Amino acid sequence: MDHRPALAATDPELAALITREEARQFYTAKLIPSENYASSAVLQATGTVLTNKYSEGYARKRYYEGQQVIDEIEELAIARAKSLFGADHANVQPYSGSPANLAVYCGLIAKGAENQRLLGLGLPAGGHLTHGWKVSITSRFFTAEQYGVDPKTHLMDFGAIAQKAREFKPAVIVCGATAYPRVIEFAKFAEIAQEVGALLVADMAHIAGLVAGGAHPSPVPYADAVTTTTHKTLRGPRGGMILCRSQHAAAIDKAVFPGLQGGPHNHTTAGIAVALHEAATPAFSAYAHQIVANSRALAEALLHEGLTLVTGGTDNHLILFDATGLSATGKQAAKAMDAAGLEANFNSIPFDPRSPFDPSGVRIGTPSLTSRGLTEAHMAHVGRWIAGAIRGREEPATLRRIAGEVQDLMAQFPPPGFEAPYPPRPAISME
């Protein structure tokens, strides 16, 4: 029996597409490090009548009536965020991480200020578009420049970063990354920011769950403001959140609303509250540490298969490898992996000679596999499958075989948010 009878009756075409996507997620190995599985409780919170309510403004200061319950929900999410991360102030209204970053910059850099300079990690070195990269709106609103990584080790070179900051004299320094597989040393960034008189913003979107679980150092004690998404390693709904010091709270709140957006998505706020509640448990801490253990085990498996890893390994949830060592481009490798049931994304590597549209690297991670209950022992299989798919990218029989083996393993580890009866196993196609 369909567990969405109203949807099936109203729009069977869309219901069928969702059913197909459920089967795809259930039987493939999700290796994209920015993706995860929300729990059943988070999914239930987001699929409620809260989506019916407009709530422009902040709790107890709304522009619409009927906010008695909504205010309590938002206040609960805020209190949980502050408690979990030890922050002075929290804003849970940003629609996602990108608008959260823009709101923080607008809040910290006063309108008309002489210094409108922003310094962030360059996209090719593992940074995010919204850290001031040239195609992002953040580089149009602010004068932005980038720091990089060491040409040989691909690690952050704090001597070079400090020198760049001294020369550029930014108003805001951004630290954080989307494709950097090592611990981010927030204390060193804080020292540089203090030396040059800049404010420090930490984007922990990728590692928020690791920080919550104690598997990565927290940026909160060091940064003036911290941004994050609420999905990824935090395992919440797709939303954003800002943590900041009390002296910046009013300016950042004003930048979020009415500066950049209107009413918050109340159903998402509820899902965030649930995710924060789950992240405060001992079980979540164990999960966060298992992510790192799995990532290191997978890195070892890939090294054994002859792949070259950026920085030589990993300290967190993600791995970035150079596919050209197996005579493939990153795009070719990612497409072959996808055909074999291994979901990843092609990605530039530092100092990549290839185009970002077909780069040398592939970015993978272990948050989703860890959410399903896989441990270090399974990572050797995953590593062999990845290398086997890339080597056999021109061999449909090889890709079908690996896809079948992936399905066999995934069927034994149902992901969070999926409840019996589970979707039927899909046929394997090379189309």
Secondary structure as UniProt FT lines:
FT   HELIX           5..10
FT   HELIX           12..27
FT   STRAND          29..30
FT   TURN            33..34
FT   HELIX           40..46
FT   HELIX           49..52
FT   STRAND          57..58
FT   TURN            59..60
FT   STRAND          61..62
FT   HELIX           68..85
FT   STRAND          89..91
FT   HELIX           97..108
FT   TURN            111..112
FT   STRAND          117..121
FT   HELIX           123..125
FT   HELIX           129..131
FT   TURN            134..135
FT   HELIX           138..141
FT   STRAND          143..147
FT   TURN            151..153
FT   HELIX           158..168
FT   STRAND          172..176
FT   HELIX           186..196
FT   STRAND          199..203
FT   TURN            205..207
FT   HELIX           208..212
FT   TURN            213..214
FT   TURN            220..222
FT   STRAND          225..229
FT   HELIX           232..234
FT   STRAND          240..244
FT   HELIX           246..248
FT   HELIX           249..254
FT   HELIX           255..260
FT   HELIX           266..279
FT   HELIX           282..304
FT   TURN            305..306
FT   STRAND          308..309
FT   HELIX           310..312
FT   STRAND          318..322
FT   HELIX           323..326
FT   HELIX           330..339
FT   TURN            340..341
FT   STRAND          342..343
FT   STRAND          345..347
FT   TURN            350..351
FT   TURN            356..357
FT   STRAND          361..365
FT   HELIX           367..371
FT   TURN            372..373
FT   HELIX           376..391
FT   TURN            392..394
FT   HELIX           396..411
FT   TURN            416..417
//
